[in-house]
Amino acid sequence: MSGSVFENIHYLLDAAWRRRYLIAVPALLLPILGLAVYLYSPKSYETHTTILIQETEKLNPFLEDLSVSTNLKKRMAALNSLLHSRHVLLDVAVGLGMVAENTSEFERQRIIDNLSRSLTVNLLGSDLVKLTYKSRSPDRIVEIVEAVTERFMENLLAPHRSSIRSSERFLEGQLETQREVLEKAEEGLADYKAEHGTELPELHASNVVRLRNIRQSIAERETELAGASAAYETLRRRLAQTSPVIGRIEEQIVALNSDLAILRSRYTDRHSRVQAVLRQRDYLQRERARLMAVERRFESDDMDRLWNMASSATTTERDSDAQPLLVSQLQLLQTAKTRVEQLDKEVARLRELATELEQMVAATSHVEQELKKLERDLEVKRDLYEELLGRYEKARVTGALGRFEEPQRV
């Protein structure tokens, strides 16, 4: 058994000795070749940074409705494209001094292309971003990664910042505009109510009651007017039938007869004074006959003439019993006429009021319809203003929350 083992070992050593060059030469050449490859092959350096995006407000049920999500998973492709865009990489190159003002456009594009090829961005999970940079030179590799990371975070948080600020500005402008519209609608409603204050729906019942009372007053005043007019006509006809003018003429004739009797006792009928009295008496007799033969209406001119006659007769003939009767009749007639005119004016005024109230009552339905339209428009504008105000206050709180938690977000 031991002899067999020795034979196998001898056999292996013999085979190795026969192939000693095949074994020794590669063992000596491969390290040298590897060193040469290492020394002469292009070198590649890699560095990376990881960014943890935290949304702690999403985990707080009291702040969940006030937070704005970054939507990292949905925006990753857009953020990757934006990070490799020309203007972002050019800003990085300019900030690091890799591009100067006198750098040619070709050289700028070459630097931007190298940066773009060297950068990769990957999303690990749902809230961890890995940014990797590969370069053949280790020079400034850390500075480049830090600059690119800073631009990436700016682009990542820019929508959150800008959306809140723009929302606040937009809502503030809309709030001011809507406030002016709301004030204009309130003024329009107030002006319409002031213009149609007596035709408002809430006054409809009182206007109907007033109209009914006024119509009742018109009926009462018309009844009084009819009675006063009848009394006035009765007095007028009575005064016309008694004919105060004829009575006055007869009084003058009686007076002339008395004077004629006295003159005849002194003079003959041919005396001039007797002839004058006779002529005056004859004239008055003819006038009396004419008045008695012709039926006339009792006009206002007759009343004025009777008043003048009564006044003159009262001053000249204070002993006459007929004059106080005439004066009292004229006073009654004047009082009746004044009462008729007063009642007529009252009826006319009441009819004007009734017409105005009828127009108010008739216009109530149109006013009510217009009021509902204005109030509905005002309610819509007020609801919109209150909704905008609530959104504006919520946007302000959201912005304050974002600024408060921004240091802890990344």
Residue, then its C-alpha position, 0 to 999 in steps of 0.5 A: m500500500s505504501g509502495s503504491v503511494f510512493e509510486n504515484i508521487h514519483y509519477l507526479l514529480d516526474a510529470a512536473w519536471r518534464r513540464r517545468y518550463l510550461i509551469a514556471v514561465p507563465a508564473l513568472l510572466l503573468p505578474i510582469l504582464g499584469l503590472a504592465v497592463y496596470l501601468y499602461s491601461p487607462k485608469s478610472y476613478e469613481t465616487h458617489t453620494t447618496i441623498l435621502i429624501q424625507e417627507t416627515e410631514k406625510l407621516n404626521p396626520f395633523l400636517e398631511d393635508l398641508s404638505v406638498s409631496t416631491n413625487l420623487k419616483k415619478r419625477m426621477a426620469a425628468l430629474n435625470s434628464l435635467l441633470h444631464s442638460r446643457h445649462v445645468l452642467l454648464d453652470v457646474a463647469v463655470g462654477l468650478g472654473m472648468v469653463a472660462e469666458n474665452t473658452s471656445e464653444f467646441e471646448r465647452q461642449r467637450i467638457i459638458d459631454n464628458l460630465s454628462r457621460s460621467l454622471t449617473v443617477n439611480l433611485l434606490g427604493s422610494d426615497l434614496v437617490k444615488l449619484t455616481y461620478k466616474s472619471r479617469s482623473p482623481d482631480r477635483i472629483v469630489e468638488i464636481v460631485e458636490a457641485v452636481t449634488e447641489r444642483f440636483m437638490e436645487n432642481l429637486l426642491a425647486p418645484h416645491r418652493s416655486s409652486i408654494r410661492s407662485s400659489e401664494r402670489f396667484l391666490e393673493g392677486q385673485l383674492e384682491t380681484q375677487r374682493e373688489v368684485l365682491e364689494k362691487a356686488e354688495e354696493g350694487l345690491a345696496d344701491y338697488k335696495a335704496e333705489h327701490g326701498t318702497e317696493l321691497p318684498e318685505l314691504h309688500a304686505s304693508n303696501v297692500v294694507r296702505l293701499r286698502n286704507i287709502r282706497q277706503s279713505i278715497a271712498e269716504r272723501e268722495t262721499e263727503l265731497a258728494g255731500a259738500s257739492a250737493a250742499y253747495e249747489t243747494l245754497r247756490r240755487r237758493l241764493a240765485q232764486t232769491s236774486p239778491v241783485i233784484g232785491r238790491i235794485e228794489e231797495q234802490i227803487v224804494a229809496l228813490n221813491s222816497d226821495l221823489a216824494i220829498l222832492r215833489s213836495r217842494y218842486t214840480d215834476r219838471h224840475s231838474r232834480v225830480q226829472a233826474v230821480l225819475r230817470q234813475r227810477d225808470y232805469l232801475q225798473r227796466e233793469r229789474a224787469r229784464l233780470m226777472a224775465v231772463e233766467r241766469r246762472f249764478e256765476s262767480d262774478d255774481m258772487d263777487r258783485l254781491w260781496n261788493m254790494a253787501s260790503s258797500a251796503t253794510t257801510t252805507e245802510r247799517d239799518s237795513d235788515a236785508q244786508p246781514l241776511l245777504v252777507s250770511q248767505l254769501q258766507l255760507l256759500q263761500t264756506a261750502k265752496t271752500r269745503v268742496e275745493q278742500l275735499d276735491k284736493e284731498v281726493a286728488r291727492l289720495r288718488e295720486l297716492a293710490t296710483e303710486l302704491e298700485q305701481m309699487v305693488a305691481a312692481t314688487s314681483h319684478v323687484e323681488q326677481e331682480l333682488k334674488k338675482l343680485e343676492r344669488d350673484l352676491e352669494v356666489k361671489r362671496d362663496l368664491y371669495e371665502e374659498l380663495l381666502g381659505r386656499y390662500e391661508k392654507a397656501r401660506v401655512t403650507g409654505a411656512l411648513g415647507r420652509f420649517e421642514e426644508p433643512q430636515r427634508v434632504 
